[in-house]
Amino acid sequence: MSLKLITAKNLTKSFGDFIAVDNIDLDVKRGEVLGFLGPNGAGKSTTMKMLTGFLEPDKGTIEICDIDLQKNPLKAKEFIGYLPEGAPAYSDMEVSDFLSFVGKMRGIENSKLLKSRLSDMAEQINLKEVWNRPIETLSKGFKRRVGIAQALIHDPDILILDEPTDGLDPNQKYEMRNLIKNISQNKAIVISTHILEEVEAVCSRAIIIADGKILANETPENLVNKFLEGDFVSIITSNIIDKKIINDIKSTLNYKTVKIESHKKNQTQILIKDEKNKLNLNKIMNEIKKYKLDINEAGFLKSNLDDVFRKITQQQ
């Protein structure tokens, strides 16, 4: 078995005239946690449904652990654990019965092994207190945890999780992120999420998709460095600055990048970028004051994945 557990090439899917996924390639290696990001309607869920065999692509190929998903879907799906949007389950079943049922459907025939896996799920996913309760009586957070457990019950090589922390409180999110990090060493994990903090916390790589096309495919750190050029100082004035002053400021402030942008309500933002140890806020402020500008805000800003996401997707 190759290091790449998921390999997809030229994936395309349309619904009528609407192209949901447009000729994308992606791969995920063992030990990777891939964050799959995009605005609503970008093609994230459609891609995940194709990767799990729930949706047939119009064009392209998918290999799961070196198995062609389209030619041998049942064999390929043995290696996949999938948490779809909404975490569907049989609501009238108790948690223990439901997970036992899923385990058997997933091919765990040995009773001792099934019992061991059920015990692991109760412990790892913190389901003990609701273990014998009907799923329909659970909170949204517990239902989400049951969904995670059914994806993990057969200990798959690949986990594909659609919004895995949706509905969880801050403590539960922290526990779930730790679980994902702890199990990721021997698995390939794909997480679709709108929580960019989650990608920075657990993902080793991030893909940003919009209008069905992949716009970026980097580590979270590289995305920030590549698209936003690191940390910077931001100064917002209540003045509209004319071109002469703009040129003077750019020549006076001898930093790597100086950008000046007009904003609403007669405000102007001055963005100065360089290595953080070279950015001297007092020096910058003294230079700006020479132009008698009314300064509303000034300070250091650290680029993050939210900024990258907005910049990339708004360009489309």
N, C-alpha and C positions, 0 to 999 in steps of 0.2 A: 504494500500500500504506500502510495506516494505521500510526501509531506503535505501536499495540498489536498484537503478533504472535500472542498467545494471548488469546482471549476465551471464557470458559465461563460459562454462565448456567443456574441451576437444576439443576445436575448431581445426579442421584440414582441410586443403585445398591443393590439388595437381593439377598441370597442366601437364598431361602426367606423366613423371618420376620425374618432379621437385616438391618438397614439399615446397610450399610457406609459409604455416602456419602449425606448427607441434605440435598439442596436447597442446594448451595453455589454461590457465584459467585466467579470469580477472573479476573484478567487480568495479563498480563506484557508490558511494553513493551520495545522494542529498547534495549539498554544496561543492562537490569536483570538482577541475579542474585537470584532468589527462593529463599529457604530454606524448605523445606516440612517442618515439625516436628510430631511427635506421638508418643504412646506406641504400643507394639505394638497392632495392631488398631484404630488410630484412623481408618484410611481413606486413608492416604498412598499406598500402592502401588496401591490400587484407583483412586484419582484419576489417578495417573500413567498407568496402563494405559488409562484412558478418554481422556486427553489425547493419547495416541499412537495411538489407534485399535485397540489390542489388545483392548479390552473395550467393548462397546456399552452406553451408559447406558440405564437404564429411562426416564429423563426428562431433558430439558435439551438445550442446544445447545453446540457447540464450533466455534469458528472459528480456523483456523490461517492466518495471513497473509491474512485476509479470505476464506478458502475454507472452506465448510461441510464439516467433516470427515466427517459422516455421509453427505452427498449426493455428495461427490467425494473419497473417501478416498485414492485413489492419488495424485492431484495434491497434496493437502494434506500427505501423508507425505513428499513430495520435500523439504519445508522442515524436516524434523525429523531430528535425530540422537538416538538413544535408547540409553542404557546401562541395561538392566534389572538387577534383583537377580540376583547370581550370575554376571553377564557370560558368558552362554552363547556357545560357539564350537565350530567343528569341530576337535576335539582332535587328530586325526591330521594336520591340515594344518600346514605351517610358517607362521610369523607373516607372512612376506612374501607367500606364496601366498594366505593367508586374507584379508589386507587388500586384495590385488589383486582377489580374487573379490568382496569386498564393494563395492569401488569400482565394478566393472563392473555389479554388480546395482543400484547406486545411480545408474547412468546416465552414468558417466564413460567415454565411448567413445573419446575422443582419447588415444592412447597416450602422447604427450608430457605431457599434463595429468595422466594417471594416474601416470606416473613421478614427476612433480613432487610430487603429493600424497603418494605413498608416501615420498618422500624427506623431506617435511615431517613426516610422522608419525614416522618413525624418529628424526628430530632433536628435535622438540618433545616427544614422549612418552618419549624416552630408551629406544628399543627396539633400538638398533644391536647390542648384544651378544647379543641373542637372535633377531636378524632371520631367521636360517635354521634355527632350531630348531623342532621340532614343539611345538605349544601344550601338549600333554599333559605335556611334560617341564618346563614352567615353574613357578615358584613362584606362590603365590596373588597376590602383588603384581604380578608381570609379567603374569599373566593379566588382572588388573584393568586394567593399562595397555593391553593389547591391546583390551580392551572399550572403553576411552576412544577409542582410535584408530579403531575401526570406527564409532563414533558421529560422529567428526569428519571421516572420510575424504572426504566429499562437500561439506565446508564449508557445513553447513546454517545457516539463519538462527536455528533454535531448537535448543537442547540440553536434553534432559531426562535427568538423571543420578540414578540410584538408588544412594546410598551410593558416590560416586565414589572416595573414598580408603580404602575398606574393604580391609584387607590390606596397605596400604602402610606402609613404615617412616617414621619422622619426617622424614627428608630427602626421601623421595618425596612425602610429604604436602605439604611445603613447596613442592616443585616443581609439584605438581598445582594447588595453590591459586594459585600465581603464574600458571600457564597459564590457569586459569579467569578470573582478573582481566584478563589480557592480551587474551584473545579476547572479553571480555564487551561491549566498546564497541559492536560492530556486531551483537550477537546478543541474543536473549532466552534466559536460562538458568534452569532450575528444578532445584534440588538437594534431594533427599530425604536427610536425614541424622539420625543420633542424636548427632552430635558438635557440641555447641552452640558450642564454640570455633571450629569451621569456619564457622558462620553469622556469627559476629562478625568473622571474618577476611576473608570474601569476599563476603558477601551484602549487597545494598543494601536488601532488604526481607525480612521473615520472616512466614510464616503459621503459626499454631499450630492444629492440628486435633485433636479428640478426639471419640469416639463419632460420627464422621462429620460433625461440624459445625465450622465455622471459629469459633474463639474469639477470635482476635486476628490483626490484619493491619497491621503497622507496620514502620518501620525498626527494626533491633536497638536503637539508642539510645533511640528513642521508647518501645519496649516496656519497657525498664528504667525510664525516667522515669515512664511512665504507670502501671505496675503496682506498682512498688516504691519510687517517690518518692526515688530517688537514694541517696547514701551515708548511712551512719548509724554510730553507736557502739553496740556490743553489750556488755552487762555481764551475766554469769551469776553468780548467788549460790547458795549451798547452803541458802538459807532459803525457807520458804513465807511470803510477805509478805501481811499482812492488809490489808483494804480501806482502813483509815485511813492506813496508811503509803503505800499506793499513791496515794491522793489527795494526800497531802502531797508526795510525790516529783513528781507531775505538776504541781502548782502551783509547786513550788520550781524545777524545771528548766524554765525559760521558753524552750523550743525549739518548733519548728514541730510536731513530732509526738513524743509519748512513749507507747510501748506497753509494757505489762507482761504477760507471759504465763507461766503455770505450765508446768513441764516435768516429766518423769519424775524419779524418784530425789530428790524433794523439792528440786528446783532451780527457780529463777525467772529468766527472761531479761528484761532491761530494754533496749528498743530506742529510741534517741533519734535523730531525724532532723532535719536542717536543712542549709542550705548548708554545704559542708565548711569554709569559712573561718570559720564561726561556731561550729563544734563544738570545744569546748575540753575535752579529755579530763581534764586535771588538775582543772579546775573541777568537772566532773561527778563525778569520783571523790571530791573533798572533800565535795560535797553528799551523796553516797550514804553515805559513812562516818559521817555524823551519825546514821544509823539503825542503826549497829552491825551491819551485814550482813556475812556471810562471803563475800567476793568470790573466785570461782574463776578467772574469765577477764574481761578487759576489753581493748577495742581497737576500732580502726576497721574497718568492713566496707564493701567496695565491692559494690554490687548488680551482678549480672551476669545473663546470659540463662538460666543454669541455675536461678537463683532464680525468674525469671519463669515459666519452663517448669513448675516444680514447683507454683508458686502457682496458675497458671491451670488446669493439668490436674487437680490434686487437688480443685479446686472442683466438678468434674463428678461 
